[in-house]
Amino acid sequence: MTTMDKVWERIKLARSQDRPTATKLIKTMFPDFLELHGDRLYGDDAAIIGGVATFNDIPVTIIAEEKGTDTNDKLKHNFGMPHPEGYRKALRLMKQAEKFSRPIITIIDTPGAYPGLGAEERGQAGAIAQNLKDLMVLKTPIIVVVLGEGGSGGALAIGIGDQILMFENAIYSILSPEGFASILFKDATRAKEAAHLMKLTADDLKSFGVIDDIILEGKGLNTNPETGFNNLKKSMTKHLNKLMKTPLDTLLKNRYNKFKQMGEYEESVINNEQLTD
Amino acid sequence: MNHLLDERKKRLSKFHELIKKRPIETTPVDIPDGVFTQCEQCNSAIYNKDLENNYDVCPYCSYHFKINAVKRLKYTLDDNTFKPLFENITSKNPLGMPEYEEKLEKGMRMSKMNEAFLAGTGNIDGQRLAIGVLDSFFMMGSMGSVVGERITRLIEYAAKNDLPLVIFSASGGARMQEGILSLMQMAKTSGALNLLDQKGLVYISVMTNPTTGGVAASFASLGDINIAERSSLIGFAGARVIKQTIGQDLPLGFQTDVFQLQKGQVDLVVLRSHMKKTLSYLLKIHSKEVRS
């Protein structure tokens, strides 16, 4: 199997019908989860689930993108593609978590933010942007888990945190491989080639410093979710203990610096004129 | 009735024949390139000098032409007050994407800049500010690592030096060639804006044509004041994608500056000819001297 084939296999696993969605993860790991609804402005977007639960006896807030399982369920959850009200609900619940010093766990699994008429009318761009800004300074620990598909801005809008974990066979990218292929090659059918170039696997993202840890899936989350969920639980326990002991100002400074260092560029020697102002 | 119609038909065909036979009495005049520009909206031929004297706005239909970053600064800042910053930060090809280097070179040729974002300081009616301009002639003003880093440093610079900040956006969104690293620039730039909140400094975001995708969904939407320039396309998803998703035609005027105003996403729509005046007023209102 070539590297290109391997990447494509991962994408198929990440998107597969049999991959557990957020609801399954929540049921397994947070059996006392209580869902809380609505953005208090417009409606309740089922593409994002939010609520409270306990984790190792600690109260936590959970925000998760839910794709749905069967056809009806998928329609109900809009295939995990949130509208602005979904992101605003997420922000409302995360600010609630901040007030009560509850750590936040977000679960990413979306093809992307919904590209529709209503979404544009209600300010999709502004809703995502506001989350990016506000999450950066939210005064409580945030752990981000990439479960299946991390689709662009729609994923990032709940993806700012102190520790970013990603399942072994999950993907996280700026655009779908199909969309990327239609831009790069003007041919959406060359998605497999595009996917290989995009560097969207957990290993790639770890090497860029975009994620912190890879959660191993054992035989694979799709067929045997117990191993992966157990590994996630271990990792979350370890990180949460550490983050909760970190003083808030250090936590926020680290969070800012973590995202600040993302990106690669050349920097030539600065001239003195620019330094003095 | 039919008789009348036949008669008309005959006369028309005769008329057409006459026209065909008539010799062309005018001789075409040679117009050198670069004297006239055709308006992209109303198709009028505009004398270039007129266009330039009118802020690159069509004098017939008020269509605002796209302008590059240098021209933007000329229309916005007091003469000779601009001092560039962070030009020493330049792009590499972190994903090893084919043809990226060529695209960067082409962008440099088209825009005469070394990246899509020009940052610096300058004055508007004597009021000093940090200013940044995206240039759509450089790879559609797309945001990769360099654009994200320059914007973040400009925000940090403004916070550190107690300066108000104005950013003009003109961008198709995140830069595909740098993949996930481009996406993360949205987080980085948006997060940095908190520094201005902490210091009580104003950030005015001006969305120009076009402001879409990852730029619209990050710093461009986060101004204390969001201004849309007239004739701008502003939105998150591309119109073609939305059309495919919903399977129906989009309403007239969708994702325009006026649309964003009506939907409550921007504070005001401003003509280019009024932009400097408007910014000057807003800077004054928000200056620490006036507030205290």
Interface residues (C-beta under 8 A of the other chain):
Chain A: A113 Y114 P115 G116 L117 A119 E120 E121 R122 G123 Q124 A125 G126 I128 A129 Q130 L132 K133 L135 M136 V137 S152 G153 L156 A157 G159 I160 Y172 S173 I174 L175 F180 I183 L184 L197 M198 K199 L200 D204 L205 F208 V210 Y256 F259 K260 M262 G263 E264 Y265 E266 E267 S268 V269 I270 N271 E273 Q274 D277
Chain B: K83 P84 L85 F86 N88 I89 T90 S91 K92 P94 L95 M97 P98 T121 G144 S145 V146 G148 E149 T152 N161 A174 M176 E178 G179 I180 L181 S182 L183 M184 Q185 M186 A187 K188 S190 G191 A192 L193 N194 G213 G214 A216 A217 S218 F219 A220 S221 L222 G235 F236 A237 G238 V241 I242 T245 I246 L250 P251 F254 Q255 K263 G264 Q265
